[in-house]
Each structure stands twice: as structure tokens, then as C-alpha cells.
Amino acid sequence: MKKIYFIAIVWLVLLSCTTKNDYTVSAHLTPQQQDETMWKLIRYIGRSPEGLLFEERFYAPYDSFYIEQAKLHKFDAFYKKGDINYFLISRRAPSLVDKRVATGGRFKVTTNGKLDEYEEVFRTWKMVPDTLKERSLFLFDKLVKGEALDSYETRNSSGIEYIEFPDEKTYFDKDAKQWKTKLN
């Protein structure tokens, strides 16, 4: 009897450890919430008009530009844990063949729905869509689980392209909510 009880407990523990989170965007956000969330993030994650200062991204005259930018991006994964929202968003990358680049990060919103904290944790290399999907979801899962991603940065990944940024010179400044370059 003890043996059956032990096997049942081990089986339940193994089952709970292998349970995967559902990162399907539609499992967490309605289509309207997806649009609202993209609108909150696009001025950070999207390209800005040429010559614009970072603060100017938020000026109303540029709304139409960012509406177009939002159409070029898509949610690949989303997960909410407590008050932290995790996102994985990709866009087509300039290339002779079809390639995409993905950004994974997290954010919090205030009680009135405004973006509070925002951090881009990683940006991938340009990859063909199938490879990007596999590798970016792998990284996203590790991000949500709180696991370290340094071994997937270029300097540590043994020639396999996962994370382009951060790297030795580029980091994400959480206070400024933008990527910056270290001056040596």
C-alpha cells in the first residue's frame, strides 16, 4: 500500500512540474484588450519617425504613425502573473527572405489602466518565422518562470542565435524605458 501511495505522489509531483502555462494571447486578452495593450506598448516597441526625440513619441500628432506601426507588430504570446504582464511581440525584419524579430518583456499598469513599469528583457536576432517561433517561445517561457536568460545571449550561446540584445554594449534602461548603449 505504501508503494502505491509513494508512486501516486511522485506521479502528481512530476505532473505538476511538467504543466505548461498557456501563453496563447486569446487565453488572456480579448481582441479589444489586445488592441488596447498593443496601443500601450507600441510607442516603446515600435520604430519612431525619423529624427524624433524619445519623449516626442507620445505626442498626439504622431498617433497615425503609431497606428500603422501597431499593424506591423503581432502578439506571439502573453501571460499575466499577479500584477505583472508578460509579452512576446514580433515584427517583420528587413531581410532578403522572410524573417522576423521578437521582443519579450514585462509591464505593469496602474489602477486607472496607464502603463506604469515597462521592461524589454530580450530582443531576438532576425530569424525565419518557424525558428523564431520556437526559440522566442522557449525564451518567453524562461522569462515567465523567472529563469536566467544570460546563457542565450550571443556571447554565451555557442554560435546559436537567440538573443541579440542585451549584449556587452547594449542594455535596457528600465527607468528611461528604452535601449541604451554603454560608453566605454
C-alpha positions as CSV (number, residue, x, y, z in Angstrom):
1,M,0.0,0.0,0.0
2,K,2.8,2.4,0.9
3,K,4.4,1.7,-2.5
4,I,1.2,2.7,-4.4
5,Y,0.9,5.8,-2.3
6,F,4.5,6.7,-3.0
7,I,4.1,6.2,-6.8
8,A,0.9,8.3,-6.8
9,I,2.7,11.2,-5.0
10,V,5.7,11.0,-7.3
11,W,3.4,10.9,-10.3
12,L,1.5,14.0,-9.1
13,V,4.7,15.9,-8.4
14,L,6.0,15.1,-11.9
15,L,2.7,16.1,-13.4
16,S,2.7,19.4,-11.6
17,C,6.3,20.2,-12.7
18,T,5.6,19.5,-16.4
19,T,2.4,21.5,-16.6
20,K,2.9,24.3,-19.1
21,N,1.5,27.7,-18.9
22,D,-0.9,28.7,-21.6
23,Y,0.8,31.6,-23.4
24,T,-1.9,31.9,-26.1
25,V,-2.8,35.5,-26.3
26,S,-6.5,34.9,-26.7
27,A,-6.5,32.9,-23.5
28,H,-5.7,36.1,-21.6
29,L,-6.9,39.0,-23.7
30,T,-10.0,39.7,-25.7
31,P,-9.4,41.1,-29.2
32,Q,-10.2,44.6,-27.8
33,Q,-7.8,44.1,-24.9
34,Q,-5.1,43.0,-27.3
35,D,-5.6,46.2,-29.3
36,E,-5.5,48.3,-26.1
37,T,-2.4,46.6,-24.8
38,M,-0.6,46.9,-28.2
39,W,-1.5,50.7,-28.1
40,K,0.1,51.0,-24.7
41,L,3.3,49.3,-25.9
42,I,3.7,50.3,-29.5
43,R,5.4,53.7,-28.8
44,Y,8.1,51.8,-26.9
45,I,8.5,48.7,-29.1
46,G,7.8,50.2,-32.5
47,R,10.0,52.3,-34.7
48,S,9.7,56.0,-34.3
49,P,9.5,58.7,-37.0
50,E,13.0,59.8,-38.2
51,G,14.6,62.5,-36.0
52,L,12.0,62.3,-33.2
53,L,13.2,62.6,-29.6
54,F,12.1,59.8,-27.3
55,E,9.6,62.0,-25.4
56,E,8.0,63.2,-28.7
57,R,6.8,59.6,-29.4
58,F,3.9,60.3,-27.1
59,Y,2.6,63.5,-28.8
60,A,-0.8,63.2,-30.3
61,P,0.3,64.3,-33.8
62,Y,2.1,61.0,-34.2
63,D,-0.9,58.8,-33.3
64,S,-1.5,57.9,-37.0
65,F,2.1,56.8,-37.4
66,Y,1.9,54.5,-34.4
67,I,-1.5,53.1,-35.6
68,E,0.4,52.0,-38.7
69,Q,3.3,50.6,-36.5
70,A,0.8,48.6,-34.5
71,K,-0.4,46.9,-37.6
72,L,3.2,45.7,-38.4
73,H,3.5,44.0,-35.0
74,K,1.8,40.9,-33.6
75,F,1.4,39.3,-30.2
76,D,3.0,35.9,-30.2
77,A,2.5,35.2,-26.5
78,F,1.0,36.8,-23.4
79,Y,0.8,35.8,-19.8
80,K,-0.3,37.5,-16.6
81,K,1.1,36.5,-13.2
82,G,-0.2,38.7,-10.4
83,D,0.1,42.3,-11.5
84,I,2.9,41.5,-14.0
85,N,2.0,41.2,-17.7
86,Y,4.5,39.3,-19.8
87,F,4.5,39.9,-23.6
88,L,6.2,38.5,-26.7
89,I,5.7,40.7,-29.8
90,S,7.2,40.2,-33.2
91,R,7.5,42.2,-36.4
92,R,8.9,41.6,-39.8
93,A,12.6,42.3,-40.1
94,P,14.4,43.9,-43.1
95,S,15.8,40.9,-45.0
96,L,16.0,39.4,-48.5
97,V,14.0,36.5,-47.2
98,D,11.0,36.4,-44.8
99,K,12.5,37.0,-41.3
100,R,11.0,38.3,-38.1
101,V,12.4,39.6,-34.9
102,A,10.7,39.3,-31.4
103,T,10.9,41.2,-28.2
104,G,10.0,39.7,-24.9
105,G,9.3,41.7,-21.8
106,R,7.0,42.7,-18.9
107,F,5.0,45.6,-17.7
108,K,2.6,46.7,-15.0
109,V,-0.4,49.1,-15.3
110,T,-1.8,51.4,-12.7
111,T,-5.3,51.0,-11.4
112,N,-6.6,53.5,-14.0
113,G,-5.0,51.5,-16.8
114,K,-2.0,53.6,-17.5
115,L,1.4,51.9,-18.2
116,D,3.5,52.0,-15.1
117,E,6.5,49.8,-15.3
118,Y,7.9,48.6,-18.6
119,E,10.9,46.5,-19.5
120,E,12.1,44.8,-22.6
121,V,14.0,41.8,-21.4
122,F,15.3,40.5,-24.7
123,R,15.2,41.1,-28.4
124,T,16.0,38.2,-30.7
125,W,18.1,38.0,-33.8
126,K,16.3,38.1,-37.1
127,M,15.1,34.6,-37.8
128,V,12.9,32.7,-40.3
129,P,9.4,32.5,-38.8
130,D,9.4,28.8,-37.7
131,T,12.8,29.2,-36.0
132,L,11.8,32.4,-34.3
133,K,8.5,30.9,-33.0
134,E,10.4,28.0,-31.4
135,R,13.2,30.0,-29.9
136,S,11.3,33.0,-28.8
137,L,8.6,30.9,-27.1
138,F,11.4,29.0,-25.4
139,L,12.9,32.3,-24.1
140,F,9.5,33.6,-23.2
141,D,8.7,30.5,-21.1
142,K,12.0,31.0,-19.2
143,L,11.2,34.7,-18.7
144,V,7.8,33.9,-17.2
145,K,9.3,31.3,-14.9
146,G,11.9,33.7,-13.7
147,E,14.8,31.7,-15.1
148,A,18.1,33.4,-16.2
149,L,18.5,34.1,-19.9
150,D,22.2,35.0,-20.0
151,S,23.2,31.7,-21.4
152,Y,21.2,32.5,-24.6
153,E,22.8,35.9,-25.1
154,T,25.2,35.9,-28.1
155,R,28.4,35.9,-26.0
156,N,27.3,32.7,-24.2
157,S,25.2,30.8,-26.8
158,S,27.9,28.9,-28.6
159,G,27.1,30.3,-32.0
160,I,23.3,29.6,-31.8
161,E,21.4,32.8,-32.4
162,Y,18.8,33.5,-29.7
163,I,19.2,36.9,-28.1
164,E,20.7,39.9,-29.9
165,F,20.1,42.4,-27.1
166,P,21.1,42.8,-24.3
167,D,24.7,42.3,-25.1
168,E,28.1,43.6,-23.8
169,K,27.3,47.1,-25.0
170,T,23.5,47.4,-25.2
171,Y,21.1,47.2,-22.2
172,F,17.6,48.2,-21.4
173,D,17.2,51.1,-19.1
174,K,14.1,50.4,-17.1
175,D,13.8,54.0,-15.8
176,A,14.1,55.5,-19.2
177,K,12.1,52.6,-20.8
178,Q,14.5,52.4,-23.8
179,W,17.6,50.5,-25.0
180,K,20.8,52.3,-24.4
181,T,24.5,51.8,-25.3
182,K,27.2,51.6,-22.7
183,L,30.0,54.1,-23.3
184,N,33.5,52.5,-22.7
